[in-house]
Amino acid sequence: MTDAIRRHDPLVKGFASDNYAGVHPEILQALALANEGHQISYGEDVYTEALQEVFRGHFGPLAQAWPVFNGTGANVVALRAMTAPWEAVVCAESAHIHTDEGGAPERSAGLKLLTVATPDGKLTPELVDTQAWGFGDEHRAQPRVVSITQATELGTLYTPDEVRAICEHAHQLGMLVHLDGARAANAAAALGVPLRAFTTDAGVDVLSFGGTKAGLMFGEAIVVLNPDAVRGLRYLRKSAMQLASKMRFVSVQFEALLAGDLWLRNARNANAMARRLADAVREIPGVEVPRPVQANAVFAVLPAEVTQRLQKRFRFYTWNEAAGEVRWMTAFDTTEADVDAFAAAVAEEMRAQV
Ligand SMILES: Cc1ncc(COP(=O)(O)O)c(C=O)c1O
């Protein structure tokens, strides 16, 4: 029995973000399973120990998983551990670390971000070169890490070969590669490859692996694939306030996600719902889907009045007001009925516009 009151309508779903979704029931079960009794705090529990093997199963024998609370924390701690105070991170202009982390990489890690404009959220070796220069010049922050996002903030994907080309290039320059994998599960599901295909096997040094968007209550993991790429991670995680005292509850969620195929089932559903939504809205006269739909994001261009009316009915964000572009995200719990109802609403509001 609880004194808490349900204060929301569990039937209401939107398309704002995959983190609007709740917790997958199998994750809730795992949390209950890890409950009761005492366990050593701060990561010395049996669940965190067991998790190492689970991550090694996906990412290879050198992988070390460092559970943290959130994605911003994973990125900031990982990048801090990969750089010295005089070094810099090359990333796309659209990278979450640049656009959506409140300046945390700069503020709390003192990181210099060297950003690159991209057409589709993806870096290439040539684009990396536009910022990877000035090595040895004391006047320039020294480029040390290339950070890429998979799936990207624009809903696009790198193939394993594209990631490999970036890693080979970065390594030739003496740089390291970090991959923000808040949606790595969506990427693997969409590409039809194991998680290690575009991480370990492609040469990525350190990964921020997303749990929250994949169905966890909260929790992400820094996954070190190249132990020589980081320094002081153990201490930096604590001083960056990302060391969970009751870590067993982060770890057991990841075990539930990754020991079997829950990660894949969840990601496949989210991706399939994005494709279904894109297919439906492409049929509506006047709606443009300007970007490829490769994972669980759909971008659309709509008249501003239609967006405003739709946003009164469903939650979603305007991506680029000037271009009239909106972003619709699907989640592990988005159903065909949710998509069909939303697409019908888009059609209705477009008809009302004409
Ligand atoms: C690409 C990317 N990286 C990282 C994150 C993690 O952010 P948070 O700190 O909200 O968990 C997000 C969440 O929106 C994201 O989209």
The ligand as an SDF file (V2000), in Angstrom:
LIG
                    3D

 16 16  0  0  0  0  0  0  0  0999 V2000
   22.2570   12.4370  -27.8070 C   0  0  0  0  0  0  0  0  0  0  0  0
   21.9900   12.5380  -26.3420 C   0  0  0  0  0  0  0  0  0  0  0  0
   23.0020   12.4080  -25.4840 N   0  0  0  0  0  0  0  0  0  0  0  0
   22.8200   12.4130  -24.1660 C   0  0  0  0  0  0  0  0  0  0  0  0
   21.5470   12.5710  -23.6400 C   0  0  0  0  0  0  0  0  0  0  0  0
   21.3730   12.4200  -22.1710 C   0  0  0  0  0  0  0  0  0  0  0  0
   20.8910   13.4540  -21.4910 O   0  0  0  0  0  0  0  0  0  0  0  0
   20.3920   13.4430  -19.9860 P   0  0  0  0  0  0  0  0  0  0  0  0
   21.4460   14.1530  -19.2210 O   0  0  0  0  0  0  0  0  0  0  0  0
   19.1210   14.1780  -20.0650 O   0  0  0  0  0  0  0  0  0  0  0  0
   20.2290   12.0270  -19.4930 O   0  0  0  0  0  0  0  0  0  0  0  0
   20.4640   12.7850  -24.4830 C   0  0  0  0  0  0  0  0  0  0  0  0
   19.1180   13.0390  -23.9460 C   0  0  0  0  0  0  0  0  0  0  0  0
   18.3190   13.7430  -24.4960 O   0  0  0  0  0  0  0  0  0  0  0  0
   20.6890   12.7470  -25.8730 C   0  0  0  0  0  0  0  0  0  0  0  0
   19.6730   12.8890  -26.7260 O   0  0  0  0  0  0  0  0  0  0  0  0
  1  2  1  0
  2  3  1  0
  2 15  2  0
  3  4  2  0
  4  5  1  0
  5  6  1  0
  5 12  2  0
  6  7  1  0
  7  8  1  0
  8  9  2  0
  8 10  1  0
  8 11  1  0
 12 13  1  0
 12 15  1  0
 13 14  2  0
 15 16  1  0
M  END
$$$$
